[in-house]
Amino acid sequence: MKLFGIEIDERPREEILKDIIQRISSSQRTFVVTANALIMLKAKEDKEYRNALKSANLVVPDGTGIVIAARFKGKKIGKYPGVELAKDLINEGVNRDWKFYLLGAREEVVSRLAKVLNAKGLNICGYHHGYFEGNGPIEEIVSKKPDVVLVAMGIPKQELWIHKNIDKFDKGLFMGVGGTFDVLSGFKKRAPNWMIEAGLEWLYRISQDPRRWKNIFRLMKFFFYAMFDRS
Ligand code: UDP
């Protein structure tokens, strides 16, 4: 399915995960975007960001907004939230001894997450906070030859960083994961299950961080554009 000219993966999550595992196992360099309504709206409005998303190998429907937009086009698709995909990759990574690099979030968050994941048996080959100028620790990351690079710097930074730097690597799975490090490290809570199931995780995030209230207008704008999208 295309939305704002960008191909969104319609497959069930098990198939998407299988594909990603296969790509990592066969050392295929891969860029995965977990797209929610705000990411898609940014892509609609900003050409540089749109080009970054168009260069991705897989654009996975992360949120309820995308699922509803698909309905407008007569398609019934499921969602695969980025935080769940990241958890699935971590579990696979423990079993398959993949090397993970964690890039993003505050120093105390990413260092705690590295410790937590290490204790679970995950091979963390390095980590770095997400507050840097330019390309940051790119040479260090390239030299580590990671199998998976999780980039948690928010929208649009994370996808722009991946788009700009992915060609420097011979292999690896690159994925922007937004606020996932804050959740997995235990610094922030995810919404309660009933809210996730009701498609209200966005409302929970706004209630936790009132600076996000403007996102309600962004969401309305997204639905307006999605309703009339003919791509
Ligand atoms: N972040 C970062 N560098 C920045 C801005 C944000 O590493 O320059 C981190 C921030 O600490 C958080 C993550 O990016 O862990 C996601 O931020 P936010 O929740 O604001 O982004 P969203 O997921 O809403 O895009």
Boltz pocket constraint, residues with backbone or C-beta under 6 A from the ligand:
constraints:
  - pocket:
      binder: B
      contacts: [[A, 104], [A, 105], [A, 106], [A, 129], [A, 130], [A, 131], [A, 132], [A, 152], [A, 153], [A, 154], [A, 155], [A, 157], [A, 177], [A, 178], [A, 179], [A, 180], [A, 181], [A, 182]]
      max_distance: 6.0
